[in-house]
Amino acid sequence: MEYIAVLLPSVCLAVLFYFVIKAIFNVDRSEREAMARAEEMQDAEDARVAESREKKNDDQEIDPRA
């Protein structure tokens, strides 16, 4: 019984440490996925804006007197 009383606090702290680290890694993974999705959306928006600018510039006439 003495062994259990001696080892129980260490085992409890090890289990607690495991769950805390696991939670930190899960949050980090979720944040990385969210950032990747946000970057993809931003890249798509930037490409759309650049395409519309190019199309707008192509549609404009060039003034030969300028």
N, CA, C and O atoms as a GROMACS GRO file, in nm:
protein
  264
    1MET      N    1   0.082  -0.120   0.000
    1MET     CA    2   0.000   0.000   0.000
    1MET      C    3   0.087   0.127   0.000
    1MET      O    4   0.047   0.230  -0.053
    2GLU      N    5   0.204   0.117   0.059
    2GLU     CA    6   0.294   0.233   0.060
    2GLU      C    7   0.336   0.272  -0.081
    2GLU      O    8   0.349   0.390  -0.113
    3TYR      N    9   0.355   0.171  -0.165
    3TYR     CA   10   0.400   0.199  -0.301
    3TYR      C   11   0.295   0.278  -0.378
    3TYR      O   12   0.329   0.368  -0.456
    4ILE      N   13   0.172   0.245  -0.357
    4ILE     CA   14   0.064   0.317  -0.427
    4ILE      C   15   0.059   0.461  -0.379
    4ILE      O   16   0.044   0.552  -0.461
    5ALA      N   17   0.071   0.484  -0.251
    5ALA     CA   18   0.068   0.619  -0.196
    5ALA      C   19   0.186   0.701  -0.246
    5ALA      O   20   0.174   0.823  -0.261
    6VAL      N   21   0.296   0.637  -0.272
    6VAL     CA   22   0.415   0.708  -0.319
    6VAL      C   23   0.405   0.736  -0.469
    6VAL      O   24   0.441   0.846  -0.513
    7LEU      N   25   0.358   0.642  -0.547
    7LEU     CA   26   0.355   0.655  -0.692
    7LEU      C   27   0.230   0.727  -0.745
    7LEU      O   28   0.234   0.781  -0.856
    8LEU      N   29   0.123   0.728  -0.670
    8LEU     CA   30  -0.003   0.786  -0.719
    8LEU      C   31   0.009   0.933  -0.760
    8LEU      O   32  -0.041   0.969  -0.867
    9PRO      N   33   0.073   1.020  -0.681
    9PRO     CA   34   0.084   1.160  -0.726
    9PRO      C   35   0.161   1.174  -0.858
    9PRO      O   36   0.123   1.253  -0.945
   10SER      N   37   0.267   1.098  -0.874
   10SER     CA   38   0.346   1.106  -0.998
   10SER      C   39   0.264   1.054  -1.116
   10SER      O   40   0.267   1.114  -1.224
   11VAL      N   41   0.193   0.947  -1.098
   11VAL     CA   42   0.111   0.892  -1.205
   11VAL      C   43   0.000   0.990  -1.242
   11VAL      O   44  -0.029   1.009  -1.361
   12CYS      N   45  -0.062   1.051  -1.144
   12CYS     CA   46  -0.169   1.148  -1.171
   12CYS      C   47  -0.115   1.268  -1.248
   12CYS      O   48  -0.179   1.317  -1.341
   13LEU      N   49   0.002   1.316  -1.209
   13LEU     CA   50   0.062   1.429  -1.281
   13LEU      C   51   0.101   1.390  -1.423
   13LEU      O   52   0.087   1.470  -1.515
   14ALA      N   53   0.149   1.269  -1.442
   14ALA     CA   54   0.184   1.223  -1.576
   14ALA      C   55   0.060   1.215  -1.665
   14ALA      O   56   0.065   1.253  -1.782
   15VAL      N   57  -0.050   1.166  -1.611
   15VAL     CA   58  -0.175   1.157  -1.689
   15VAL      C   59  -0.225   1.297  -1.722
   15VAL      O   60  -0.267   1.324  -1.834
   16LEU      N   61  -0.222   1.386  -1.625
   16LEU     CA   62  -0.264   1.524  -1.648
   16LEU      C   63  -0.177   1.590  -1.754
   16LEU      O   64  -0.228   1.657  -1.844
   17PHE      N   65  -0.047   1.571  -1.745
   17PHE     CA   66   0.047   1.627  -1.842
   17PHE      C   67   0.016   1.574  -1.982
   17PHE      O   68   0.017   1.650  -2.079
   18TYR      N   69  -0.013   1.446  -1.993
   18TYR     CA   70  -0.046   1.385  -2.122
   18TYR      C   71  -0.168   1.453  -2.184
   18TYR      O   72  -0.165   1.488  -2.302
   19PHE      N   73  -0.274   1.471  -2.107
   19PHE     CA   74  -0.395   1.531  -2.162
   19PHE      C   75  -0.376   1.679  -2.197
   19PHE      O   76  -0.433   1.727  -2.294
   20VAL      N   77  -0.296   1.749  -2.119
   20VAL     CA   78  -0.270   1.890  -2.151
   20VAL      C   79  -0.191   1.901  -2.282
   20VAL      O   80  -0.226   1.981  -2.368
   21ILE      N   81  -0.088   1.823  -2.296
   21ILE     CA   82  -0.008   1.826  -2.419
   21ILE      C   83  -0.092   1.782  -2.539
   21ILE      O   84  -0.081   1.840  -2.647
   22LYS      N   85  -0.176   1.681  -2.522
   22LYS     CA   86  -0.263   1.635  -2.629
   22LYS      C   87  -0.357   1.747  -2.673
   22LYS      O   88  -0.380   1.767  -2.792
   23ALA      N   89  -0.413   1.819  -2.576
   23ALA     CA   90  -0.503   1.929  -2.607
   23ALA      C   91  -0.429   2.041  -2.682
   23ALA      O   92  -0.483   2.099  -2.777
   24ILE      N   93  -0.308   2.070  -2.641
   24ILE     CA   94  -0.229   2.174  -2.708
   24ILE      C   95  -0.203   2.135  -2.853
   24ILE      O   96  -0.217   2.218  -2.942
   25PHE      N   97  -0.165   2.010  -2.877
   25PHE     CA   98  -0.140   1.965  -3.014
   25PHE      C   99  -0.267   1.968  -3.098
   25PHE      O  100  -0.262   2.005  -3.215
   26ASN      N  101  -0.380   1.932  -3.040
   26ASN     CA  102  -0.507   1.936  -3.115
   26ASN      C  103  -0.543   2.079  -3.153
   26ASN      O  104  -0.588   2.104  -3.265
   27VAL      N  105  -0.525   2.172  -3.062
   27VAL     CA  106  -0.555   2.312  -3.091
   27VAL      C  107  -0.460   2.364  -3.198
   27VAL      O  108  -0.503   2.436  -3.288
   28ASP      N  109  -0.333   2.328  -3.190
   28ASP     CA  110  -0.236   2.372  -3.289
   28ASP      C  111  -0.272   2.318  -3.427
   28ASP      O  112  -0.265   2.390  -3.526
   29ARG      N  113  -0.311   2.192  -3.434
   29ARG     CA  114  -0.349   2.132  -3.562
   29ARG      C  115  -0.471   2.202  -3.619
   29ARG      O  116  -0.476   2.231  -3.739
   30SER      N  117  -0.569   2.230  -3.535
   30SER     CA  118  -0.690   2.298  -3.581
   30SER      C  119  -0.658   2.439  -3.632
   30SER      O  120  -0.712   2.483  -3.733
   31GLU      N  121  -0.570   2.508  -3.562
   31GLU     CA  122  -0.532   2.642  -3.604
   31GLU      C  123  -0.459   2.640  -3.738
   31GLU      O  124  -0.483   2.725  -3.823
   32ARG      N  125  -0.371   2.542  -3.756
   32ARG     CA  126  -0.300   2.531  -3.884
   32ARG      C  127  -0.396   2.502  -3.998
   32ARG      O  128  -0.382   2.558  -4.107
   33GLU      N  129  -0.494   2.416  -3.975
   33GLU     CA  130  -0.594   2.388  -4.078
   33GLU      C  131  -0.676   2.512  -4.111
   33GLU      O  132  -0.704   2.539  -4.228
   34ALA      N  133  -0.715   2.587  -4.009
   34ALA     CA  134  -0.793   2.709  -4.031
   34ALA      C  135  -0.710   2.813  -4.108
   34ALA      O  136  -0.762   2.881  -4.196
   35MET      N  137  -0.583   2.825  -4.074
   35MET     CA  138  -0.496   2.919  -4.144
   35MET      C  139  -0.477   2.878  -4.290
   35MET      O  140  -0.475   2.963  -4.378
   36ALA      N  141  -0.464   2.748  -4.315
   36ALA     CA  142  -0.450   2.700  -4.452
   36ALA      C  143  -0.575   2.732  -4.534
   36ALA      O  144  -0.566   2.775  -4.649
   37ARG      N  145  -0.693   2.710  -4.473
   37ARG     CA  146  -0.818   2.742  -4.544
   37ARG      C  147  -0.827   2.892  -4.570
   37ARG      O  148  -0.868   2.933  -4.679
   38ALA      N  149  -0.790   2.974  -4.473
   38ALA     CA  150  -0.796   3.119  -4.490
   38ALA      C  151  -0.699   3.165  -4.600
   38ALA      O  152  -0.733   3.252  -4.680
   39GLU      N  153  -0.580   3.107  -4.604
   39GLU     CA  154  -0.484   3.143  -4.707
   39GLU      C  155  -0.533   3.101  -4.845
   39GLU      O  156  -0.514   3.174  -4.942
   40GLU      N  157  -0.596   2.984  -4.856
   40GLU     CA  158  -0.652   2.940  -4.984
   40GLU      C  159  -0.760   3.036  -5.031
   40GLU      O  160  -0.766   3.071  -5.149
   41MET      N  161  -0.846   3.076  -4.939
   41MET     CA  162  -0.953   3.170  -4.975
   41MET      C  163  -0.894   3.303  -5.019
   41MET      O  164  -0.941   3.363  -5.116
   42GLN      N  165  -0.792   3.351  -4.949
   42GLN     CA  166  -0.729   3.478  -4.984
   42GLN      C  167  -0.659   3.469  -5.119
   42GLN      O  168  -0.667   3.562  -5.200
   43ASP      N  169  -0.591   3.358  -5.144
   43ASP     CA  170  -0.525   3.340  -5.274
   43ASP      C  171  -0.627   3.337  -5.388
   43ASP      O  172  -0.604   3.396  -5.494
   44ALA      N  173  -0.739   3.271  -5.366
   44ALA     CA  174  -0.843   3.267  -5.468
   44ALA      C  175  -0.900   3.406  -5.492
   44ALA      O  176  -0.924   3.444  -5.607
   45GLU      N  177  -0.920   3.482  -5.386
   45GLU     CA  178  -0.972   3.618  -5.400
   45GLU      C  179  -0.871   3.706  -5.473
   45GLU      O  180  -0.908   3.785  -5.560
   46ASP      N  181  -0.743   3.694  -5.439
   46ASP     CA  182  -0.640   3.772  -5.507
   46ASP      C  183  -0.633   3.739  -5.656
   46ASP      O  184  -0.619   3.828  -5.739
   47ALA      N  185  -0.644   3.611  -5.687
   47ALA     CA  186  -0.641   3.570  -5.828
   47ALA      C  187  -0.763   3.625  -5.902
   47ALA      O  188  -0.751   3.668  -6.016
   48ARG      N  189  -0.879   3.623  -5.838
   48ARG     CA  190  -1.000   3.676  -5.900
   48ARG      C  191  -0.987   3.825  -5.926
   48ARG      O  192  -1.025   3.874  -6.033
   49VAL      N  193  -0.933   3.899  -5.829
   49VAL     CA  194  -0.915   4.044  -5.844
   49VAL      C  195  -0.814   4.073  -5.954
   49VAL      O  196  -0.836   4.163  -6.036
   50ALA      N  197  -0.705   3.999  -5.957
   50ALA     CA  198  -0.604   4.020  -6.061
   50ALA      C  199  -0.661   3.992  -6.199
   50ALA      O  200  -0.632   4.063  -6.295
   51GLU      N  201  -0.742   3.887  -6.210
   51GLU     CA  202  -0.802   3.853  -6.338
   51GLU      C  203  -0.899   3.962  -6.383
   51GLU      O  204  -0.902   3.997  -6.501
   52SER      N  205  -0.976   4.015  -6.289
   52SER     CA  206  -1.071   4.120  -6.327
   52SER      C  207  -0.997   4.249  -6.366
   52SER      O  208  -1.043   4.322  -6.454
   53ARG      N  209  -0.884   4.276  -6.302
   53ARG     CA  210  -0.804   4.394  -6.341
   53ARG      C  211  -0.747   4.376  -6.481
   53ARG      O  212  -0.750   4.470  -6.561
   54GLU      N  213  -0.697   4.258  -6.511
   54GLU     CA  214  -0.641   4.232  -6.643
   54GLU      C  215  -0.750   4.245  -6.750
   54GLU      O  216  -0.727   4.302  -6.856
   55LYS      N  217  -0.866   4.191  -6.721
   55LYS     CA  218  -0.977   4.199  -6.817
   55LYS      C  219  -1.020   4.344  -6.837
   55LYS      O  220  -1.050   4.385  -6.948
   56LYS      N  221  -1.022   4.420  -6.727
   56LYS     CA  222  -1.061   4.560  -6.737
   56LYS      C  223  -0.959   4.637  -6.820
   56LYS      O  224  -0.997   4.721  -6.902
   57ASN      N  225  -0.830   4.609  -6.801
   57ASN     CA  226  -0.726   4.677  -6.878
   57ASN      C  227  -0.731   4.636  -7.025
   57ASN      O  228  -0.703   4.718  -7.112
   58ASP      N  229  -0.767   4.513  -7.054
   58ASP     CA  230  -0.777   4.467  -7.192
   58ASP      C  231  -0.895   4.533  -7.263
   58ASP      O  232  -0.889   4.556  -7.384
   59ASP      N  233  -1.001   4.563  -7.190
   59ASP     CA  234  -1.121   4.621  -7.249
   59ASP      C  235  -1.106   4.770  -7.281
   59ASP      O  236  -1.181   4.824  -7.362
   60GLN      N  237  -1.010   4.836  -7.218
   60GLN     CA  238  -0.994   4.980  -7.240
   60GLN      C  239  -0.925   5.005  -7.374
   60GLN      O  240  -0.833   4.934  -7.414
   61GLU      N  241  -0.973   5.109  -7.442
   61GLU     CA  242  -0.910   5.146  -7.568
   61GLU      C  243  -0.788   5.231  -7.540
   61GLU      O  244  -0.782   5.305  -7.442
   62ILE      N  245  -0.692   5.220  -7.628
   62ILE     CA  246  -0.571   5.302  -7.617
   62ILE      C  247  -0.591   5.424  -7.706
   62ILE      O  248  -0.623   5.412  -7.824
   63ASP      N  249  -0.572   5.541  -7.648
   63ASP     CA  250  -0.589   5.666  -7.722
   63ASP      C  251  -0.461   5.690  -7.804
   63ASP      O  252  -0.354   5.706  -7.746
   64PRO      N  253  -0.472   5.693  -7.935
   64PRO     CA  254  -0.352   5.710  -8.017
   64PRO      C  255  -0.290   5.848  -8.002
   64PRO      O  256  -0.172   5.866  -8.033
   65ARG      N  257  -0.366   5.947  -7.954
   65ARG     CA  258  -0.312   6.083  -7.938
   65ARG      C  259  -0.233   6.098  -7.810
   65ARG      O  260  -0.165   6.199  -7.793
   66ALA      N  261  -0.240   6.002  -7.719
   66ALA     CA  262  -0.175   6.017  -7.589
   66ALA      C  263  -0.028   5.991  -7.594
   66ALA      O  264   0.040   6.000  -7.491
   0.00000   0.00000   0.00000
